[in-house]
Amino acid sequence: MTRARARLRRTVSALLSGVLAGGIAASAVATAPAAQADSWRDKEYWLKEAGITKAWEVSKGANVKVAVIDSGVDGSHPDLKGVLAGGHDVSGAGAPDGEKSIGAKPEHGTLVATMLAGRGHQAPKKTSASAKPSQNATATASKPLPDGIMGVAPEAQILSVSTWLGSENPGGKSDQDQIPEAVRWAVDNGAKVINISLGSTSPEWPQSWDAAFLYAEQKDVVIVAAAGNRVGGNVQVGAPATIPGVLTVAGLDRTGQASTDSSSQGISIGVAAPAEKLAGGLPGGSYAEWAGTSGATPIVSGVAALIRSKWPEMSAKQVINRIVSTAKDEGTPGKDPLYGFGVLNAEAALKGDVAETKANPLGSIAEWIRVHRRGNFATPAPEPTTAAPAPQATLPKATVPVAVPPSQLDSALPAAVVIGFGALFIAIIAAGAVQLRRAYRASGGGAEEPETGAVTRVDPADRPS
């Protein structure tokens, strides 16, 4: 290893260890009856508004594996029973099966997984002391369960790939090593969709990532990634969401408009989905309200799983084309850097007539490598891309620079690759009380960091009861 490369790794390690240094501390404890789980189901407005409940008339994601590359997924969560089909740790610090929650934001992976493929649960009925306790019900295809979080693809299966990002990794592996290993493992273990709810502060990615994303493209896997959030410092889309062929997800506010806080901007955005006032499960069986493109991404990944379940032979580029072609145009007519091709419409994606495309509308990493890496990798025959930069749009009080092409240097590692949803309020259901906790930076609670999620403020009037 050259001195320059060693110095780069040390610098990146320091950045990663400082970016998400915050922890979670109690900010308030309100004595209240234990929240009914179905109050969390009621918070899932996107299931109806994004057309997902109508899409379920066609598909619920059966026989599709979705890899969640994140902080680990707690498969014992009541809403995830029977959902995990395998897992792996690429950090060197997690559990071999990828189910241990690790890293600077250990809750993150379980939040993502429940939104993507949660199956809900049946709250146990109260019985007399003499009655025999009954086993908690388990979700089946014919009997959806009424309580808790119902994911977008409730019959899909999850592969949990745990990473340690955002702080110094005790396992010793850098993000430069973890990300490509995670992608390759997911592909080799049957994932048809890969969800990456993490992002960086730079549009650049290291050359070491090229081969893994090329491998996924060659193996016909859909990769969906978060665009990042302005509130955390991501004013433009960062890698891996800038990699050609990746379906990049922007965020919407509660009114369906591009979120000023819980999204970023860039020419690589493919589609926009809800990113504010989201709800998901936490390790240990509790729940949280949160915000950010970290949560918008599994909504889109779930729709990709619905499509791949309905049409198992459909190629990845056709799946992506079906999602973006049926999106509702918003903002500047045509593709734009705030909404991409438009707002996700799951019903249209599953029921609409969509013409086949000759190429992925979001480009091809194989073609990008051929042009920019000068033949360093063996690539398949290049295909033309239809993606093209669109006129820039703006949001009030937001000045957003245009994304620049990724660097060709092998040493161009993103300034900070993080799993993150930033500061959030989480409602913990435990011991008959609701405890509100706020994640904050240990040395300066108000500071925000580059990430894919943002603060959710919980009005006391909206607390679960």
C-alpha positions as CSV (number, residue, x, y, z in Angstrom):
1,M,0.0,0.0,0.0
2,T,1.5,3.4,-1.0
3,R,1.9,6.1,1.6
4,A,-0.7,8.2,-0.2
5,R,-3.2,5.3,-0.1
6,A,-2.6,4.7,3.6
7,R,-3.0,8.4,4.3
8,L,-6.3,8.4,2.4
9,R,-7.6,5.4,4.4
10,R,-6.7,7.0,7.7
11,T,-8.4,10.3,6.7
12,V,-11.6,8.5,5.6
13,S,-11.6,6.4,8.8
14,A,-11.4,9.6,10.8
15,L,-14.3,11.1,8.8
16,L,-16.4,8.0,9.2
17,S,-15.8,7.8,13.0
18,G,-16.8,11.5,13.4
19,V,-19.7,11.8,11.1
20,L,-22.3,9.8,13.1
21,A,-20.8,10.0,16.6
22,G,-24.1,10.7,18.2
23,G,-26.0,8.3,20.5
24,I,-29.6,8.0,21.7
25,A,-30.6,9.7,25.0
26,A,-33.9,9.9,26.8
27,S,-35.6,13.3,26.2
28,A,-39.0,12.6,27.8
29,V,-40.9,9.9,29.5
30,A,-44.7,10.1,29.4
31,T,-46.7,7.7,31.5
32,A,-49.4,6.3,29.3
33,P,-51.2,3.0,28.4
34,A,-49.2,0.8,26.1
35,A,-49.8,1.8,22.6
36,Q,-52.0,-0.4,20.5
37,A,-49.9,-1.9,17.6
38,D,-52.6,-1.1,15.1
39,S,-52.1,2.6,15.8
40,W,-48.8,2.1,13.9
41,R,-50.6,0.5,11.0
42,D,-52.8,3.6,10.9
43,K,-49.7,5.8,10.3
44,E,-48.8,4.0,7.1
45,Y,-50.5,6.5,4.8
46,W,-48.3,5.7,1.9
47,L,-49.9,2.2,1.5
48,K,-53.0,3.9,0.1
49,E,-51.7,7.1,-1.3
50,A,-48.9,5.5,-3.3
51,G,-51.3,2.9,-4.7
52,I,-49.8,0.0,-2.9
53,T,-53.0,-1.5,-1.5
54,K,-54.4,-1.5,-5.0
55,A,-51.1,-3.1,-6.3
56,W,-51.7,-5.9,-3.8
57,E,-54.6,-7.0,-5.9
58,V,-52.0,-8.2,-8.4
59,S,-49.0,-9.1,-6.2
60,K,-47.6,-9.1,-2.7
61,G,-44.1,-10.1,-3.5
62,A,-44.1,-13.8,-3.1
63,N,-41.0,-15.8,-4.0
64,V,-38.8,-12.7,-4.2
65,K,-35.7,-12.1,-2.1
66,V,-34.7,-8.6,-1.3
67,A,-31.3,-7.9,0.2
68,V,-31.2,-5.1,2.8
69,I,-27.6,-3.7,2.9
70,D,-27.7,-1.8,6.2
71,S,-27.0,-2.0,9.9
72,G,-28.4,-5.5,10.4
73,V,-32.0,-6.6,10.7
74,D,-33.6,-8.0,13.9
75,G,-35.5,-11.0,12.6
76,S,-37.1,-11.5,16.0
77,H,-39.2,-8.4,15.6
78,P,-42.9,-9.4,15.7
79,D,-43.6,-7.9,12.3
80,L,-40.6,-9.8,10.7
81,K,-41.3,-13.3,11.9
82,G,-40.7,-15.7,9.0
83,V,-39.5,-12.8,6.8
84,L,-35.7,-13.3,6.9
85,A,-34.4,-16.0,4.5
86,G,-30.7,-15.6,5.3
87,G,-28.0,-13.1,6.0
88,H,-24.4,-12.2,6.2
89,D,-22.1,-9.7,7.9
90,V,-19.5,-7.9,5.8
91,S,-18.1,-5.6,8.6
92,G,-16.3,-8.2,10.7
93,A,-18.1,-6.8,13.7
94,G,-21.6,-8.2,13.3
95,A,-23.3,-11.6,13.7
96,P,-22.6,-14.2,10.9
97,D,-26.3,-14.1,9.9
98,G,-26.5,-10.3,9.6
99,E,-29.2,-10.1,12.3
100,K,-27.2,-8.2,14.9
101,S,-27.9,-4.5,14.9
102,I,-24.5,-2.7,14.6
103,G,-22.8,0.6,13.7
104,A,-23.5,4.2,14.5
105,K,-27.3,3.7,13.8
106,P,-28.1,0.1,14.8
107,E,-31.8,0.6,14.5
108,H,-31.7,1.6,10.9
109,G,-31.8,-1.8,9.2
110,T,-34.8,-3.0,11.1
111,L,-36.7,0.2,10.3
112,V,-36.0,-0.3,6.6
113,A,-36.8,-4.0,6.6
114,T,-40.2,-3.6,8.3
115,M,-41.3,-0.9,5.9
116,L,-40.2,-3.1,3.0
117,A,-41.5,-6.6,3.9
118,G,-43.1,-6.4,7.4
119,R,-46.0,-8.8,7.9
120,G,-47.6,-7.2,10.9
121,H,-48.7,-9.4,13.9
122,Q,-51.7,-10.4,15.9
123,A,-51.7,-8.8,19.3
124,P,-52.2,-11.5,22.0
125,K,-55.7,-11.6,23.4
126,K,-56.2,-11.1,27.1
127,T,-57.1,-14.4,28.8
128,S,-58.1,-15.5,32.3
129,A,-55.5,-16.9,34.6
130,S,-56.8,-20.4,34.1
131,A,-56.8,-20.2,30.3
132,K,-53.9,-21.6,28.4
133,P,-51.7,-19.0,26.6
134,S,-52.0,-19.1,22.8
135,Q,-49.2,-18.8,20.4
136,N,-48.9,-15.5,18.6
137,A,-50.3,-15.7,15.1
138,T,-48.0,-15.8,12.1
139,A,-48.7,-14.1,8.9
140,T,-49.8,-16.2,5.9
141,A,-50.6,-15.4,2.3
142,S,-54.3,-16.0,3.0
143,K,-54.5,-14.3,6.4
144,P,-52.8,-10.9,6.7
145,L,-52.3,-9.9,10.3
146,P,-54.0,-6.7,11.6
147,D,-51.4,-5.0,13.9
148,G,-48.0,-3.5,13.6
149,I,-46.2,-2.5,10.4
150,M,-47.2,-4.0,7.1
151,G,-44.5,-3.7,4.5
152,V,-44.9,-2.8,0.8
153,A,-44.1,-6.4,-0.2
154,P,-45.4,-8.5,2.8
155,E,-44.9,-11.9,1.1
156,A,-41.3,-11.1,0.0
157,Q,-38.3,-12.4,1.9
158,I,-35.4,-10.4,3.3
159,L,-31.6,-11.1,3.1
160,S,-29.9,-9.1,5.8
161,V,-26.4,-7.9,5.0
162,S,-25.0,-6.0,7.9
163,T,-22.4,-3.3,7.5
164,W,-20.7,-1.0,10.0
165,L,-20.7,2.6,8.7
166,G,-20.6,6.0,10.2
167,S,-18.2,5.4,13.0
168,E,-14.9,3.5,13.5
169,N,-15.5,-0.1,12.7
170,P,-14.1,-2.5,15.4
171,G,-14.1,-5.2,12.7
172,G,-11.5,-3.2,10.8
173,K,-13.1,-3.2,7.3
174,S,-13.6,0.1,5.5
175,D,-16.7,1.1,3.5
176,Q,-14.5,0.7,0.4
177,D,-14.4,-3.0,1.2
178,Q,-17.8,-3.6,2.8
179,I,-20.1,-2.2,0.0
180,P,-18.8,-4.3,-2.9
181,E,-18.7,-7.4,-0.7
182,A,-22.2,-6.8,0.4
183,V,-23.5,-6.4,-3.2
184,R,-21.7,-9.5,-4.4
185,W,-23.0,-11.6,-1.5
186,A,-26.5,-10.4,-2.1
187,V,-26.4,-11.3,-5.8
188,D,-24.8,-14.7,-5.1
189,N,-27.5,-15.6,-2.6
190,G,-30.5,-15.0,-4.8
191,A,-31.5,-11.4,-4.2
192,K,-33.6,-10.1,-7.1
193,V,-33.7,-6.6,-5.6
194,I,-31.1,-4.9,-3.4
195,N,-32.1,-2.0,-1.1
196,I,-29.3,0.4,-0.1
197,S,-30.6,3.1,2.3
198,L,-27.2,4.6,2.8
199,G,-25.4,7.4,1.1
200,S,-22.3,9.6,1.0
201,T,-21.5,13.3,0.9
202,S,-20.0,12.9,-2.6
203,P,-21.2,11.8,-6.0
204,E,-17.9,10.0,-6.5
205,W,-17.3,6.3,-5.8
206,P,-14.1,4.3,-5.6
207,Q,-13.2,2.3,-8.6
208,S,-13.2,-0.8,-6.4
209,W,-17.1,-0.6,-6.4
210,D,-17.3,-0.8,-10.2
211,A,-16.9,-4.6,-10.5
212,A,-19.6,-5.3,-7.8
213,F,-22.2,-3.1,-9.4
214,L,-21.3,-4.4,-12.8
215,Y,-21.7,-7.9,-11.5
216,A,-25.2,-7.1,-10.2
217,E,-26.1,-5.6,-13.6
218,Q,-24.9,-8.7,-15.4
219,K,-26.8,-10.9,-13.1
220,D,-30.0,-8.9,-13.7
221,V,-30.5,-7.5,-10.2
222,V,-32.4,-4.3,-9.4
223,I,-30.5,-2.0,-7.1
224,V,-32.5,0.8,-5.3
225,A,-30.6,3.5,-3.4
226,A,-31.5,6.6,-1.3
227,A,-30.8,10.0,-2.7
228,G,-29.9,11.6,0.7
229,N,-31.3,14.6,2.6
230,R,-30.6,18.3,2.6
231,V,-31.2,18.5,6.4
232,G,-28.2,16.3,6.9
233,G,-25.9,18.2,4.5
234,N,-26.6,16.2,1.3
235,V,-27.5,19.0,-1.1
236,Q,-26.8,16.7,-4.0
237,V,-27.2,13.0,-4.6
238,G,-24.2,11.0,-3.3
239,A,-22.8,7.6,-4.2
240,P,-23.9,4.8,-4.5
241,A,-27.1,6.5,-5.8
242,T,-25.1,8.2,-8.6
243,I,-23.9,4.9,-10.1
244,P,-25.5,4.4,-13.5
245,G,-28.3,1.8,-13.6
246,V,-29.2,2.3,-9.9
247,L,-32.8,3.3,-9.2
248,T,-32.3,6.4,-7.1
249,V,-35.2,7.5,-4.8
250,A,-35.9,11.1,-3.8
251,G,-38.2,12.1,-1.0
252,L,-41.7,13.7,-0.8
253,D,-43.2,15.7,2.1
254,R,-46.6,14.9,3.5
255,T,-48.3,17.0,0.8
256,G,-46.7,15.0,-2.0
257,Q,-44.2,17.7,-3.0
258,A,-40.4,17.4,-3.1
259,S,-39.2,17.6,0.5
260,T,-37.0,20.5,1.4
261,D,-35.4,18.6,4.2
262,S,-35.9,14.9,3.6
263,S,-34.5,14.7,0.1
264,S,-31.7,16.0,-2.1
265,Q,-31.4,16.8,-5.8
266,G,-29.5,15.3,-8.8
267,I,-29.8,14.2,-12.4
268,S,-29.5,10.5,-11.3
269,I,-32.9,10.5,-9.4
270,G,-35.3,8.0,-10.9
271,V,-38.5,8.4,-8.9
272,A,-39.8,10.1,-5.7
273,A,-41.7,8.4,-2.8
274,P,-42.9,9.5,0.7
275,A,-40.1,10.4,3.0
276,E,-41.8,12.3,5.9
277,K,-43.9,11.1,8.9
278,L,-42.8,7.5,8.3
279,A,-43.2,4.6,10.7
280,G,-41.2,1.4,11.1
281,G,-40.0,-1.2,13.6
282,L,-37.0,-1.1,15.9
283,P,-34.8,-3.9,17.2
284,G,-36.5,-5.5,20.3
285,G,-40.0,-5.2,19.0
286,S,-40.8,-1.5,19.4
287,Y,-41.6,1.2,16.7
288,A,-40.5,4.6,15.6
289,E,-41.6,7.6,13.6
290,W,-38.9,8.8,11.3
291,A,-38.1,10.6,8.0
292,G,-35.8,10.6,5.1
293,T,-35.0,8.9,1.8
294,S,-33.8,6.0,3.9
295,G,-37.5,5.3,4.4
296,A,-38.6,6.2,0.9
297,T,-36.2,3.7,-0.6
298,P,-37.8,0.5,0.8
299,I,-41.1,1.7,-0.5
300,V,-39.7,1.6,-4.0
301,S,-37.8,-1.6,-3.4
302,G,-41.0,-3.2,-2.2
303,V,-42.7,-2.2,-5.5
304,A,-39.8,-3.7,-7.4
305,A,-40.4,-6.9,-5.5
306,L,-44.1,-6.9,-6.3
307,I,-43.2,-6.6,-10.0
308,R,-40.6,-9.3,-9.9
309,S,-43.1,-11.6,-8.2
310,K,-45.8,-11.0,-10.8
311,W,-43.4,-11.3,-13.8
312,P,-40.5,-13.5,-12.7
313,E,-38.9,-13.5,-16.1
314,M,-39.0,-9.7,-16.5
315,S,-35.5,-8.2,-16.7
316,A,-34.2,-5.7,-14.2
317,K,-34.1,-2.9,-16.8
318,Q,-37.8,-3.6,-17.6
319,V,-38.7,-3.6,-13.9
320,I,-37.0,-0.2,-13.5
321,N,-38.6,1.1,-16.7
322,R,-42.1,0.0,-15.5
323,I,-41.6,1.9,-12.2
324,V,-40.4,5.2,-13.8
325,S,-42.7,5.0,-16.8
326,T,-45.8,4.8,-14.7
327,A,-44.7,7.5,-12.2
328,K,-46.9,10.6,-12.0
329,D,-45.0,13.5,-13.6
330,E,-44.5,16.3,-11.1
331,G,-42.5,19.5,-11.1
332,T,-40.8,20.5,-14.3
333,P,-42.4,18.5,-17.2
334,G,-40.5,15.4,-18.0
335,K,-37.5,14.1,-16.0
336,D,-36.2,16.6,-13.5
337,P,-33.6,16.6,-10.7
338,L,-36.2,16.8,-7.9
339,Y,-38.7,14.1,-8.8
340,G,-36.8,12.2,-11.5
341,F,-39.5,10.7,-13.8
342,G,-42.1,11.5,-11.2
343,V,-44.0,10.3,-8.1
344,L,-44.2,6.6,-7.5
345,N,-47.6,5.0,-8.5
346,A,-47.5,1.4,-7.4
347,E,-51.0,0.5,-8.8
348,A,-50.0,1.7,-12.3
349,A,-46.7,-0.1,-12.1
350,L,-48.5,-3.4,-11.5
351,K,-51.6,-2.8,-13.6
352,G,-50.5,-0.5,-16.4
353,D,-49.6,-1.4,-20.0
354,V,-45.9,-0.5,-20.4
355,A,-43.9,-0.8,-23.6
356,E,-40.6,-2.6,-23.3
357,T,-37.4,-0.7,-23.4
358,K,-34.2,-1.5,-25.0
359,A,-32.1,-0.1,-22.2
360,N,-32.3,0.8,-18.5
361,P,-33.7,4.4,-18.5
362,L,-31.2,5.2,-15.7
363,G,-28.1,4.1,-17.6
364,S,-25.7,1.2,-17.5
365,I,-22.6,0.8,-15.3
366,A,-21.1,-1.5,-18.0
367,E,-21.3,1.4,-20.5
368,W,-20.0,3.9,-18.0
369,I,-17.0,1.6,-17.3
370,R,-16.3,1.2,-21.0
371,V,-16.2,5.0,-21.5
372,H,-14.6,6.1,-18.2
373,R,-12.4,3.3,-17.0
374,R,-10.8,2.6,-20.4
375,G,-11.3,-1.2,-20.5
376,N,-10.2,-2.1,-17.0
377,F,-13.0,-4.6,-16.8
378,A,-14.5,-7.1,-19.2
379,T,-17.9,-5.7,-19.9
380,P,-20.9,-7.0,-21.9
381,A,-21.8,-5.3,-25.2
382,P,-22.8,-1.8,-24.4
383,E,-26.3,-0.6,-24.8
384,P,-27.5,2.9,-25.5
385,T,-28.9,4.8,-22.6
386,T,-32.0,7.1,-22.8
387,A,-31.1,9.0,-19.6
388,A,-30.2,12.6,-20.2
389,P,-29.8,15.7,-17.9
390,A,-32.9,17.7,-17.5
391,P,-33.3,21.5,-16.8
392,Q,-32.6,22.3,-13.1
393,A,-35.5,22.9,-10.8
394,T,-35.3,24.7,-7.4
395,L,-37.0,24.6,-4.1
396,P,-37.7,27.7,-2.0
397,K,-34.8,28.6,0.2
398,A,-32.7,25.9,-1.2
399,T,-29.6,26.5,-3.3
400,V,-28.5,23.1,-4.7
401,P,-25.4,22.7,-6.9
402,V,-25.5,20.5,-10.0
403,A,-24.1,17.0,-9.5
404,V,-20.7,16.5,-11.2
405,P,-19.5,13.4,-13.0
406,P,-17.8,10.8,-10.7
407,S,-14.0,10.9,-10.6
408,Q,-12.0,8.3,-12.5
409,L,-9.4,8.0,-9.8
410,D,-9.2,4.8,-7.9
411,S,-8.5,6.7,-4.7
412,A,-11.6,8.8,-5.0
413,L,-13.4,7.5,-1.9
414,P,-16.6,9.3,-0.9
415,A,-16.0,11.8,1.8
416,A,-18.3,10.0,4.2
417,V,-20.4,6.9,3.6
418,V,-23.0,6.5,6.3
419,I,-26.0,4.6,7.3
420,G,-28.1,7.3,8.8
421,F,-31.5,8.8,9.5
422,G,-30.1,11.5,11.8
423,A,-31.8,12.8,14.8
424,L,-35.2,11.2,15.2
425,F,-37.8,10.8,17.8
426,I,-38.8,7.3,18.5
427,A,-41.7,6.0,20.5
428,I,-40.8,3.0,22.5
429,I,-43.6,0.7,23.7
430,A,-42.5,-0.8,26.9
431,A,-43.8,-1.5,30.4
432,G,-47.1,0.3,29.8
433,A,-45.4,3.6,29.0
434,V,-44.3,5.5,26.0
435,Q,-40.8,6.8,26.2
436,L,-39.7,9.4,23.7
437,R,-36.0,9.4,22.9
438,R,-34.0,11.6,20.6
439,A,-30.8,10.6,18.8
440,Y,-28.3,13.4,19.0
441,R,-24.6,14.1,18.7
442,A,-22.8,13.6,21.9
443,S,-20.8,16.8,21.5
444,G,-23.5,19.2,20.4
445,G,-27.0,17.9,20.2
446,G,-28.2,20.2,17.5
447,A,-25.7,19.3,14.9
448,E,-26.8,17.3,11.8
449,E,-24.6,15.1,9.7
450,P,-24.6,13.9,6.1
451,E,-27.1,11.1,5.9
452,T,-30.2,9.6,4.3
453,G,-32.7,10.6,7.0
454,A,-33.9,13.6,9.0
455,V,-35.5,14.8,12.2
456,T,-39.1,13.9,12.9
457,R,-40.7,16.1,15.5
458,V,-43.4,14.4,17.5
459,D,-46.2,16.6,18.7
460,P,-47.3,15.5,22.1
461,A,-50.8,15.5,20.8
462,D,-49.8,12.8,18.3
463,R,-48.2,10.4,20.8
464,P,-49.6,6.9,20.6
465,S,-52.2,6.2,23.2
